[in-house]
Each structure stands twice: as structure tokens, then as C-alpha cells.
């Protein structure tokens, strides 16, 4: 008689194949963050050329991107549970690359808003597809590290966007005229958008020809079909209190993170830093603290899980939440930019860990046949709240409450406004998570005993 757990391991791809996929997905995530993050560095020149306010920039940074990035997540999750995921990613990369180029062609607020919406449509394909493919490439006890490597792209992507964007702006500002991809006499901020086209096209081609892993259920049987919307909805309805409890922490983190799209103007208006100086310093911080923190957290999570601590992801998530909220407020009251960046270092590390532990906490609980849809739900909720409330709240508070020269106080208000309630309910959220985890572990153990007996 063959043990089901042993047969399940044979269904996974080889380690080299699995890690090659993780690396490719991570590169794609890094690239997506360049297209998403670069706008934050270009706020001041775009405001000047298109005659926009902080409030309008907040709408472009957040709601414009979120409208489709978040709402497309569930139908994409449904496709991910059924279709060829590598083709889904290929189509998404192609679309968001063309949309990023369109951002550089915008002549007014309306055109920039629409182009930004299109970027969101393309990028909505990546996370549900990537998480589903990673989970089908590694058994549960070895999944924390690859997920952490993938999520490290949050910091790597933002850091490289900051570095590359800074270099492009520095070079472009030294030129009399700029030509690129057939466009002539373009401005430095337009060049920063156009530069995303060549790598995007290359990635789309690679994914089109990539062989993806088999769909593996946690019982060790290959999963041929995914669960329906109705099954996913019923499961979430039955366990709504558990999921919303810990996902609300990730929502607040997302709100804070997206409000920090205004950090370049904060440093320029508050401490007199040029965009290039901010970009280079920020790149160093992002490239060091974020990846190191998230990979370390993945290693720790795997070790804790292997030693029997099934609640390791939720514990690390909650500790990191405290780090995010506290440092996000403190950084805005520093007397100079250098000290502000010391807080940004800690803030970035805490955010990176939360970004890994959030989806990992979902995967710990998620039934295999609706895994793609539950991951999509996670990103829908966190993205909608973060993208809608983060930049928009910061822009409105800056323009209408504190004044645009005092924008740092607008950003300091964000954690206080949105973080108090999830913080108060955090002990309850932890207990509910552990309760559901215990129930599902008992059910899985019973199923395995019955299967092995048969």
C-alpha cells in the first residue's frame, strides 16, 4: 500500500525546475513594481506639466490603479483555478507594459487616469497565478521560503524602480533633447515610463512558452478542476470573521504603503531633497532591508512550521504590523531626511515581512480546490483598501487639511486613522485564526487516516 503523502511529493516538480519558476515569477513581480512605483518618483514633474494637484495625483496613484487591479482579481482567480496560468501571466505582462507606455503619452488628468487603470488590469493577473503555481511546485512544509523570495520583489521592485528611475531622471535632465522608441523630444518623466517596454515584451514571450506545474491537491492527488465561485463564497461566508480579522492587518499595511507613494514630494518639500537624491537613498534602503527581512522571515517560518508551530505565519504577521504602524508615524516627525530614512529602513523591513506572511497565512488555511480564488480575494481586499484609501486620503489631507507644503503630517495621520481598530481586535483575530486552523488540521488528519486505511 502506497502512502498518499509520499506519492504527493513525487507529483511536485524537481527542485531546480521549481526554483527556476520562482525566480522568473519574482523577476516579473519586480518588473510590475517598476511600472507601479515609478509614478511616485515623477509626481513633481507630472504635476508641473499636466497642472495637477496632490488630490488629483492621489486619485491617479490609488483609485485609478485599484479599480481594475483589485476587481479583476476574482475572475482572474477563477481562471487561474482552471486555465493555463503561464499564458494568463504572458497576456497580463503584455497588457500592463503597453499601458505603462500610455501613461507616458498622457496629456491631461483624464488620459493619465485611464492609462493607470489599464496598468491595473494587466497586473491583476500576476499574484493569483504566481501563488497558485508556487503552491503546486513545493509541498506545504517547504513553501515558506519560495513565497518569501517571491514577495521579496515588493522591496526589490520598489528599490530598483527608485534606482533606475533616479538614474533615468539624472541622465534625462542632462540632455537637451531625448529620443526613445521612435518618440522625439520627450520629457524625462515620459522616458521613465517608456523604458519599461523592452523588458516587458521579453517576459511576455518567456511565459508564453513556459511549462507550468501540475495542479496538486494537499491529499497528493492531481487536481483537475477548481472549485466554483459558489464554493469559495460559501467557505468565506462561513469563516468570514476569521479571515477579515487577520486580513484587516494587511489592509492597514497596504493603506500605509500606498500612501507612501508621496514620499518623494515629502522629502523635497519638508527637507529640501531632490527627487534624484531621494530615489538613490530609498533604493539602497529598499534593496537591503526588505529582501533580507522577508527571506529571513520565510526561513524562520519554515523552521517553526516543521517543528509543529502551525500558527507561525499569523504570529509573525501581527508582530510586523506593530513595526509598520509605529515607524510610519515616527518617520514624519524626524528633524531631517537622514533620520527619517532610519525609520524608513525599519518600516520597509516590517512591510516586507507582512507582505510575505499575509498570503502565507491564507495558504495555511485555504482548501486546495479554491486556493486561487482565496488568494485573489486576499489581494482584492488588501489592494482595494490600500489603493483607494492610502493615496487618496494622503492627497485629500494634504490639499484640504494640512496644506501641500505640510504633506508629511498628512502621511503621519494615516496609521492613526486606520490602524487603531485592527490593533484593538488583534488578540481576538489571533484566537479565531488558531481555532479554524485547529479544526481544519483535525479534519485533514481524519481524512488522511481514512485514505491510508483504504
Secondary structure, DSSP 4 states (H G I P E B T S, - for coil): ---HHHHHHHHSPPHHHHHHHHHHHHHHHHHHHHHHHHHHHTHHHHHHHHT--HHHHHHIIIIIHHHHHHHHHHHHHHHHTTS-HHHHHHHHHHHHHHHHHHHHH--SHHHHHHHHHHHHHHHTTHHHHHHHHHHTTS-GGGHHHHHHHHHTHHHHHHHHHHHHHHHHHHHHHT-SS--BTTB-S--HHHHHHHTTHHHHHHHHHHHHTPPPPPPB-TTSSB--SPPPHHHHHHHHHHTHHHHHHHHHHHHHHHHHHHHGGGHHHHHHHHH---HHHHHHHHHHHIIIIIHHHHHHHHHHHHHHHHTT-TTHHHHHHHHHHHHHHHHHHHGGG-SSHHHHHHHHHHHHHHHHHHHHHHHHHHHHH--GGGHHHHHHHHHHHHHHHIIIIIHHHHHHIIIIII-GGGHHHHHHHHHHHHHHHHHHTHHHHHHHHHHHHHHHHHHHHHHHHHHHH-
